[in-house]
Amino acid sequence: MSEHVESLRDRVAAAVSSAIGSAWPELTDADPVVRRSEHADFQSNGALALSRHVAARPAEFAAELAGHLGPGGGTETELLRDVQVSGPGFLNLSVTDHVLWEQVAARLAAPRLGVPRGEAGRRTVIDYSAPNIAKDLHVGHLRSTVIGDSLARVLAHLGADVIRQNHLGDWGTPFGMLIQYLDEHPDATWHRAELADGASAVSAPNQLYRDARAAFDADPEFADRSRTRVVALQSGDDATVAAWRDIVAESERGFGEIYARLGILLTPADSAGESFYNSRLDAVVRDLRDAGLAEDSDGAVVVFSASATGPDGRPIPLILRKRDGGYGYDTTDLATIRYRLEELRAGRILYVVDARQALHFRLVFETARRASWLADTVDVEHVAFGTVLDADGRPFRTRAGDTVGLTALLDAAVERARTVVGEKNPELDTAELDRIAETAGVGAVKYAELSTSRVKDYAFDVDRMVSFSGDTGVYLQYAHTRIRSILRGAGDDGVSVDAAAGMHPAERALAIALDGFGDALTEVAATLEPHRLCTYLYDTARAFTDFYEACPVLTAPPPAHGNRLALCRLTAATLQQGLGLLGIEAPERM
Ligand code: ARG
């Protein structure tokens, strides 16, 4: 079986390229800029820019180029059935039915559905999720988790050597408070095993955090004992370190439960939390001093930015060592980027973190560059995302002003999905309905996170996200199940493609949409915007709906029968793989 099928768009682009090259040798390597088109199957916009090089008017250049292509013209009569000059010098290009059917057959026979390995060999570190120990994941972490996981899947599918990194907040002053509190309250119940059934492992450590925090704020002497305890932790006191480990492990178990429910790839082996970098912090400060970048300021050690200034016009510092001698978030992230560059040997590093940390990452990247840890050949990006808002457009909080726990959010989405699916499908038994509701509800939340441009703030609206219509996860899952049911209806009917058959416009539109899968994924890899894959899948599902309305499948005579089954199969496979790359399940029925 052939692994890789070139996309039709690539073949059309190659044909235009070779026509340019044979007529104007000086333009041999020119990019013909071939894209999908509203007016024909594809369009080439290259003539507009290229005409300058041969001192021709764009429309004349395009007309001459058209003469070298397509029927009656060049050798590409099999590929192109029509070439038209349009507008100021675009070429509208239509491919033959024959070549489209062959493309459908070739993709169906290729397990990768024509997706290229454009990221092959690129070692890509993705920093995502990164919740804080003894605190609940909140909606911001949910965004990072869902977007980062989808990028990890897409890039790995395109051949990248992906290294997932969960930069857990597992170090710092709060741990002194937590450990001291546990010491003084040996009866505090915060392990999930000690809690009543139904209590979540995620919120148990968070309850400990709240209780300890309350004590810390109310009792200055407890606060002092907590600070002493931090010092014990930092200097490696056995009992203190053991208590710290216990808290981290219990919290990680809770995160693991959420990851499992969400279908997230992260495992404990991907965790390299802040504490992981402790042993590397001294060297960061020393080396930045030696490089002449670090300086003393007000008792602290800092690196002043060479480009970013604050409102007072003065350069903004990264704090390497605080006045009390402690290290913080800045130093840890410097050690982290250095580790990823020097030890993990990353060619690309992505930080999927809230947009509000943009300045922090800008300064970290700048310092790494000035220290010559980060070379120009390595692509380092803050993959920023906007704030999660409620349905009324306000930052997402409970009435009490707390951030909303993730489990509650997912439960709400699953509950709504259960109602919606149950109404549509009253004959489902309870167990199956439960299973489908979970898949649909979780999928709906993930799809909602992924389908908006990530830098925008986005409104979390459970009713909208579980709707069966519109650009939702449920719509796509449902579209997939409908095609599966058609295929079940066809039983063992052959899907063999007869490329000599003519094509209905709706078949043609669907076949061309299916051809764009590889391009859509390549675009996600370049822009780091999973919503482009969502849009692609949504458009493809709609092209399928149009096709199915216009073209009967099961009742069609041969050869339309086999050809249409082939389109059904390829659409189902594309939706399933595409949803899979978003981290969303595609059930057989719903
Ligand atoms: N734990 C941090 C937070 O909850 C996110 C860490 C992101 N990654 C990093 N390398 N700084 O905001």
Boltz pocket constraint, residues with backbone or C-beta under 6 A from the ligand:
constraints:
  - pocket:
      binder: B
      contacts: [[A, 127], [A, 129], [A, 130], [A, 131], [A, 132], [A, 167], [A, 168], [A, 169], [A, 333], [A, 336], [A, 351], [A, 352], [A, 353]]
      max_distance: 6.0
